[in-house]
Amino acid sequence: MSGGMSISPFNAHPVSPETESRRARLVLAIAIIGIAATLLAYAASPGVRHAVGHAAHSVKGAVSRALDHDTTEGKKKAAPAGTTSTPARSNGATVTTTAAPATQKSP
């Protein structure tokens, strides 16, 4: 192998302080433009606000479940056999329905 070959695809030469300063300003400008675009999209679009609200609610629930050490694993009671519990209303209430008993046919 030759001693002059580098495994890096980029030339790693020292940069001048002027170039370094220019890069820092460019990075700062890109970050400011990105943050401004995000805030503009949030302010202009109700769909974005709605999605952000759902995401915040989801994160809040996950964090509170992860940090709440007082709860037990089997705290919810299991539904009796033959019943199903499905969400029916937007307010989070559930409706429990009972399955009809199976009838036996005689031969």
BANUVO-724328 format. One record per residue (C-alpha): x, y, z. Coordinates in steps of 0.1 Angstrom, whole numbers, plus 5000, padded with zeros to 4 digits. Layout:
XYZ/...
This chain:
500050005000/501150354994/501650585023/499850885007/496450725004/493750825028/490650625037/488650945040/486951075009/487551435020/490751625021/491351705058/493452015055/493452295081/490952575075/491552935080/489753125108/487953325082/486453005066/485552875100/483753195108/481853185075/480752825082/479552905116/477453195102/476052965075/475052705100/473352965122/471453105092/470252765082/469052685117/467153015120/465552965086/464452605096/463052715130/461153005113/459752775086/458552535113/456852815133/455252955102/453852615093/452552565128/450852905128/449352885093/448052525093/445352395116/446252045105/449752085118/448452225151/446151935154/448951685148/451151855173/448451845199/448051465193/451851415195/452051615227/449251425243/450851095233/454251195247/452651315279/450850985284/453950775277/456150985300/453650975328/453350595324/457050545324/457750765354/454750655376/456050385398/452950365421/450850175396/450649805395/450749595364/447349435367/445449745378/442749715351/440049455358/439549205330/436149205314/433948905322/434048625296/431648675267/431849055268/433749305247/434749655255/435149895226/435650275225/432350425213/432550795220/435051065214/435151155251/436950825259/433950645273/433550275265/430550065259/430449715272/428249465253/427449115262/427548835236/424348635232/424648295249/425348005225/422447775220/422947405218/421147215190/419846865198/420546585174/
